[in-house]
Amino acid sequence: MRIGLLTEGGYPYVSGDARLWCDRLVRGLGQHEFDVYALSRSERQEDEGWVPLPPQVRRVRTAPLWTVESDEVVYGRRARRRFAEHYGALAAVLCAGAAGAAGAAGAEPPGDMSERPSDAVADRFRNALYGLAELARDERGLAGALRSETAVRALERACRAPGALRAAREARVPDLLTVAAHLERALRPLSLDWYDDQGLGSVDLCHAASGGPAALPGLLARHFSGVPLLVTEYGVRLRTHFLAATDAPPAVRALLAAFHGRLAAEIYGRAEIVTPGNAHARRWQEHCGADRAKLRTVYPGMDASRFAEAGETPERADPDTLVWVGRVEPAKDLVSLLHAFAEIRKEEPKTRLRIVGAPAGSEGAAYLGHCKALAAQLFPDEADGLHAVGDNPVSFEETGGPELPALADAYAAGAVTVLSSVVEGFPISLVEAMFCGRATVSTDVGAVVEVIGGTGLVVPPRNPKALAEACVALLRDPERRERLGAAARARALELFTVEQNIAAFHGIYLEIVARCPVRRVVLDDTGEPLPFAVPAEAHVPGRWNGPAARLVARGGPGWAAGPPVRATARVAAEGAR
């Protein structure tokens, strides 16, 4: 198969989301060809370059989401009228109500499903979106129109129309400009030249590594060429938007929640299969309109080999040490962990806490400074005598130094691994601790309970007393720690390895292509359809799909010698003759 892998802010760039699992997926499926279509998030990300690509990556096409160059397209009267019609229809749908906007205030999906968009509203959104996409294809660009005064005025008319949301009616000019700028950025993939027969139209399957902008090219490939779409979400983009938009004005928050909710519903509705990474993501997808029959949970695949030594030698752990590993940021709630550790020290005075991780951005750096100050206040340096040097029982460290050269060494250093987050998607650090055979104490957020599955202790978030009691219980019971650690390692090796992830996606690829293959028509020199130009056996592994057979799959005769070439109507016609 030829897979169109769609990413945003990740693979094949060195930094970004979904980079590791995409790289492992591509390398693990060497029998397939991959065309990577990547949207970058920043100039810095582009400057950092790409990861080394395996030979099965046939080509890479990129486009920036962080900037836009003027397309220098001047619309005629008819094109301007088409744009005003479709953009006005899109704005009217957004102002009529927010799909899933009720969930914008929190990190959990609302239980009331009555807010789902009706079929009529979904059809209006769909027609407006694809109308803009067809206009962009016909006129070779849409960026200038999306930034025009016409777009802002269309938003204003929709907000002032009878029946509009109350928050939309209260939108001021700065709010309208903010919404228009956000929509322009989100709709930039519509202007790309990726959707012809030499681009996404030539693949057998589009696999979007996330929802939102990454899946939008897959929607258009399906619309223009009938290419089936697979969407994988290890972190639901709609939830991410809700969590990031809490500081926006009410009008901006309502309109953008409506747009992202409608887009998510369209993506889930048009995808052949949607693969959430855990039950928490699955609940969000169901709330946004995903059909349960399309949902297949596929856990992220992680490399267990680098934790093998730590998992096979549990005796290396210090029985009096707790370990926390992760990115230092407010969502990890290290403040509650430090207060819990103060209670632990009252019961077990010899216990130490090692916090291992680097700060995430400027906010994380400020939070790390706050946590260090709190640790110094809660735990003054302890000394055995008046003339001895004290030692704080809490240490803040990073991997790569002489004491912790690798991540596995951080988990191996302690008998119990702690997770204290108040917001979490799929807890990667928890799975790593399970690979290392460590007993865990975690807060009940995100997919923690699903991942742990009874092999660790779970307590409510923001509850230092409960966290302390669970840690003390494990510190005092080494046999229980060993039993839970062994069970956790067995569970992680069964569910969360790279091998199970690759096998799951390989099966899904085959299922989708078998169920809804792309119906391509190859034309000869006269413009007539050429029968048998793309034979079915092109997809069957075996001796017939060698170099000569690949030539057949791309339109050439089976008896032709020489290296494989790209399909052309001329070669196909000669083969038929």
N, C-alpha and C positions, 0 to 999 in steps of 0.2 A: 504494500500500500504506500501511497504518498500522503503524508500527514502535513497539514498546515497548522503549525503550532503558533498560537497567538498569545503574546505576553504583553504586559504593561509594567514598566519599571523593574524588570527582572532579567531573566535569561534572554539573550546570551551575555548580558553585561556582567561585569565582575561583581557589582553590588546590586542589591535590590531584592524584592520579594520573589518567592517561588524559584529562585535561581538554582538551588541545590536539587530540589526534587525534579525539576525539568531536565537538568543535566543528567541525573541518574536515569530518568525515564528514557531519554534519547539514547544514551549509551547502552541501556539494557535491551532496547528493541532494535538491534542492528540489522534485522531482516527487513526493516521498513526504511523508506526515505522520508526525510523531514525537511520541509521548507519553513523557516522561522520568520515570522512577521512580528517585529518588536516595536513597541511604543516606549520611548525613553521619557523620564520624568525631569531630568535636569541636565544642564551642560556638563556638570561635574561627572555625572554618571557616564556620559558619552566619552569624556576625556579619559576615564579610568580604563576603557577598552572592554574587550570580550574575554570570556573564558576560552580555553582551547576547545575547538569544536571537533567532534569525531567525524569520520568520513561519511556517515550516513546523513549528515546535514548537507543537503544539496545546495541550498543558498539561503542567504539572510537578507531581509529587507527591513529597514528601520525608518522611523519617522518620529519627530519630537512632539511631545505634548506640552513641553514647557515654553515653547515659542512658536510663532507662526510667521511665515513670510507672506508678503502680499502676493496673491495669485494674479494680480494685474488683470483680472477678468472684469470686463465692462458689460453689464447685463443690458440687453435690449428691452424694449417695452414689454414684450411677451414674457421674458424671463423674470423681469421685476414683478410682473403680475403673478406669475407662478410662485415666486418666493413669498410674496405678501400673503397669498392664499394659504400655503402650507405652513409657514411660520405662524401666521395668525391662528390657524387651527390648532397647532401645537400649544401655543400660549393659552388658548381658550380651554383646552383640556387641563392644563396645569392649574389654572385659576378656578376650575369648576370643583376641585376637591383633591386632597392629597392621599394617594394610595399608600396606605401604611403610615401616614403621618402621625397617627396616634402613638406609634412606637418611637417617635423622634426624641422623646424625653428620656428614654432609658436604654439599657443594653440588652433587655430581654424582649422577645417578640410578644406583642399583645395577644391575649387569648381570644379576643372577639374577632371572628373572621368576616363580620358583616361589612368591613371597610374595603373589601376587595373591589376592584373596579368592575363595573358591569361590562358585558360584551360590547355594548354600543360605545362606551367610552374607550375601551381597549381598541376597538376598530378605528375610532377617530385618531387616537394616538399613533396607531400603526400606519394609517394612511398618510398622516402628516410626516412621520419619520421617513418612510420610504419615498414619499413625494419629494422631500428635500434631498434624499440620496440620488434619486433619478435626475433631479435638477443639477446636482453637483457633477454627475457623470456627463450629462448633455452639455453643460457649459464649462466643464473642466475646472471647477472650483466653486467653493461656497464661502470661503473665509471672509472675503470682503463684505458679502451680504450679511453674514451673521454679526459683523461688527458695525453695521450701518445704523443710521437713525431710523430706518424703516423697522428694524427689529425691535428697537426700544419702544417705538410708538405702538407696535403691535402688542407688546407686553402691557403697555399702559392701557390700551383700549380693552384688553381682556380683563385687566384688574378692575376697571371701572364699569364693566358690563353687569347688568342685573343677574343676580344669582351667583356672583363670584364669592369666593371665600372671604370671610370678614378680614382675616389677616392680609389677603391680597388687596382688598379695597383700601387698606391703610398704607399700602406701599408708597413710599416717596421716591423722588427721582434718583437719589443715590442707591436706594434699594433696587430699582429697576435696572440701573447700570450694572450693579453687582450681579444680578441674576442673568442679565444678557451676556456678561463676560464669562460667567460660569458655563452657560449653555454653549457659547462659542467654543470653549475649550473642550467640553464633553463631546461636541459634535464634529470635531476636527477629523476623526477617521472617515467621515462621509466624503471628504474632499480628496482622499488618497486614490492613487491609480493602481490599486492592488486587485481589482475585481474583474479583470479581463481574463481571456482564455490562457494568457501566459502567466497569470498570477494565481490568485486563490481559485479561480475558475478551473484550474488544471489539477487540483488536488482531489483525493478521494474522500477526505474527511477533514473538517476543521476542529481543532482541539484548543479551546480557550482556557488558559491557565488561571483565569479569574473571571468574575463578572464585570459589569461596567464597561469602560472603554475597551478593554481587551477583547470582550465578546462582541462588540459592535461590528468589527470587520467580518466576523463569522456570520452574523445576522445578514449582512449585505451579500456575502458569498452565497448564502442560502437563497436570498431573494433574487439575485441576478442569475445564478448558475445552478441552483438546486443542490448545492453541496451540503451534506448533513453536518450538524453541529453538535459537539460534545462540550459541556461546560463543567469545569472542576473548580470548586471553591473550598479552600481550606480556611479562609476568612471571608465572611459574607460582606461584599462591598457596600451593600445598603446599610448594614449595621455600622460599618466603619464611617460612612457618611453621617449617620445619626449622631454617633459619638463625637465627631469632629465639628458638628454644626451647632453645638449648644450655645456658643457665644454670638451667633449671628442674630440680626434683628428678626422679629417674628415673621414679617412678610418674606424675607429671604429664606428663612428656614422652611416655611410652609411651601413655597414654590419649588425649591430645590428638592424637598422631600417628595413632592408630587412627581417631579421629573424622574428622580432615581427610582421611585416605586414603580412608575409605569414602565420604565426601561427594564427593570428587573423582571417584571411580569412578562414582558414581551420576550426577553431572553429565555426565561424558563419555559414559556409556552412554545417557542420555536425550536428549542433544543431537542434532539432525539433522546438524549440521556443527560441527566445532571448528577454529578458525583460530589456530594458533600463530604468533607473530611471527618465529620463527627455528627452525633445526634443534635448537638446544639446548633450547628449550621443548618442541619436538615429542618429543624423547627422554623427557623427564619425563612428558609426557602418555601416551605409549605405555606407559611403566612403570606408570602408575597405571590402566591398563585401557582407554585410548582405542583404538577400532577404527581401524586405519590407513586404512581406506576412507573414514572420516569426516574425516580431517585434511587441511586445505588451508593451506599456509603463505602468509600475507599479511603482507608487511613493513610496518612503520609508515610512514605517509605524512608527509613533512616538507616544509616550505616552502623550496624551493630559490632562490626569487627574491631573498631578502635576502642570499644569498651569491654572486649572479651577478657583481657587480663584482669581488670578490676572485678569483673563479675565472677571470675573463677577463683579469686583469692579474697573472700570477704574478711579473712582474719587480718588484712592490712589496716582495717579501719580503726581509728582511735575511738574506743567505746565512750569517751566523755566529750565527743565533739559533734556539734550540729553544723550542717553545711547548707548554705543557700547559694544557688547559682542562677544567673540570668542577667538581663539588661537592667541597669539601675534607672528606674523611672517611677513617678508617683503611683502608677497603677499597680506596682508590685507591693506597695504598702509595707515597706521596711520599717516604718515607724511602729506599726502594730507588732512586728516581729521583735523589735528591740524591747518594747514594753513587755512582751511575752517572755523574752529571755530574762528580764529582770525578775519575773516570778519564778522562772526555772532555777535561777541561781539561788533563790531562797531555799529550794528543796534539794538541789544538787549543786553545791558550791564549786565543785571542780569542773563543771561544764564550761566549754568554750564554744563560741559561735564564729564561724568563718564565712564572711560574705564575699563571694567571688563573682566579679562582673564589672564591666565598664559602663560608664554613664551613656545614656542615649540622648545625644544632642545637648544643647545648652540647658534645657529644662532638666535633663537628667543630671548634668553636672551640678546645678544648683541644689537639686534634691539630694545628691550624694553628700554635698557639703553640710546640708541640714542634718542628715543621718549621722555623719561623723560627730557633729557637735552634740547631738542627742546622746550618742554612745559615750562620749567623754563625760557628759553630765550624769548619766545613769550609772556608769561604771568608772569611778575614779581609779587611777592607776593603783594597783594593789602591790604591796611589798611585804616581804617576810619580816623585815625589821626596819628600824629607823634609818639605817644607813644603806639600805638596799634599793635597787632601782625597781620601780613598779612595772607591772605589765597589765594592759587592758585585756579582758577576756574576749573582747570583740575585735576582730581584725577585718579590714577591707583590703581585698587583694584582686589581682587580675592574673589570668593564665599567661604563660610564656616566660615566667621567671624561673629561678633555680628551684624554688619550693614546689611550684605547680607548673611544670613544663607543658602539660597537656590538659585538656578538659577532663579526661578520665581521671587524672590525678586529683582533681578537685573533688569529684564525687567519692573517690577512694579514701580521701582523708578523714571522712566522718562516718559515724555509725548510722546517723539519721539525716535524711535530706528533707528540707522544709520548703514549702511553697506557700507564700502568704498573700497572694494577689487578690485584688478586689475585682479586676477585669482580666479575663484570660480567654483566648480562643482555644487552640489545641496546645496543651502544655508540653512543649518540646523538652524543657529541662526535666520534667517529671519522667518522661519516657527514657531519657538518658540515664537518670538515676535508677530506673528499673532495669535497664540493660546492665548496669553495674551491680545489680543484686542488693540494692540498698532499701531498707525500710523507709517509708515516706510518711510525712504529715502534711496535709494540703488543705487549702480552703475550698469550699464547695462553690466554685465558679466555672463558667464555660463548660468544657468537656472533661473536667477533672474526674468526676465520678465515673464517667464512661471509660476513661483511660485506666483508672486504678482498678476498677472491677472487683473490689473486695480485697485487694492485696496491700492496702495501706489505710491509714487513719485519715478521715475527712472531718473538718470542723467548719462552722459558719465563718464567713469573712468578717473582718473588722471585730474580732472577738479574741483579744490577747489572752484572756483567762483560759478559754477553751483550747487555744493553740498551745499554751504552756502545759496544761494538764495532759494533752495527748503526747507531747514530747517527753514529759517526765515518765509517763507510763512505758514508753519504749526504752528510754534510757535505763530504767530499772529492770527490764526484762530482756536479757540478751537472747534467750531461746526464742522468744516471740519475734524479736528483730530478725533473727536468722531465718525463721520460718516465713515471715512476710517477704523478706528480701528474695528468697528462692522462688516463691510464688510469683512475685513481681517480674523477675527475670524471665521465667518461663512464659508468662503472659506477653511480655514485650517481644520476645523472640517469635512468638506465634502470630502476632497481629501487626507489628509495626516495623517490619524489616523492608528493605528495598526490594527483596525478591517477591514478597507478597504484593507489593504495590505494582511492580512491573507486570506480574502475571495477571492481576486484575484488569489493568488497562489493556493488555494484549487481548484478553477475552472480549472486552467491551468494544475495541476497535473492530474485531472480526464480526461481532454481532451487528454493529451499526452498518457496516459495509454490506453484509449479507442481506440485511433487512431493507435498506434503502440505498442501493447503489446509484451513483451519478449517471444519468442518461445523457451521454455526450453524442453529438452527431458530427462526424467528420465528413467534410465536403471534398469533392474532387475538383479538378480544374474548371469544370463547367458550372460549379455551384450545386451539384446534385449530391444528395446523401450517399455516402459510401458504405455499403453493408459490410459487417464483420471487420471493421477497421480497428476496433478495440475489443479483442476476444476476451471471453470470461477467464480463460486459463492464465491470463496475465497476472491474476491475483492468487494463483495456486502455487505454493512452493514446490520445487522439484526441478528436474533437469531441463524442463521446457521453459524455465524462466531465466536461463543464462543470457549471455550477450545477444545471441540471435533472437531469443524469445522476447527480450526487452525491446528489440527493434520492432517485433510484431506488435507488442503492446503499444508502441508509439506510432504505429501506422505503417511499418515496413514489412516486406516479405520474410517468411521464416527461413528461406534458403540463402538470404543475403549474408555476405561475409563482411567483416570489418567491425570497427567499434560501434557501440550504440549511439544513435543520434536522436535529436529532439524531433518529436512528431511534426510533420508538415503535411498539408493536403497533397503536395506534389509527390512525396515519397509514398503516401498511401495509395494514390491513384496508380503509380507505377506498379505497386505490389498487386493491386487488383487486376491490372492488365496481364 
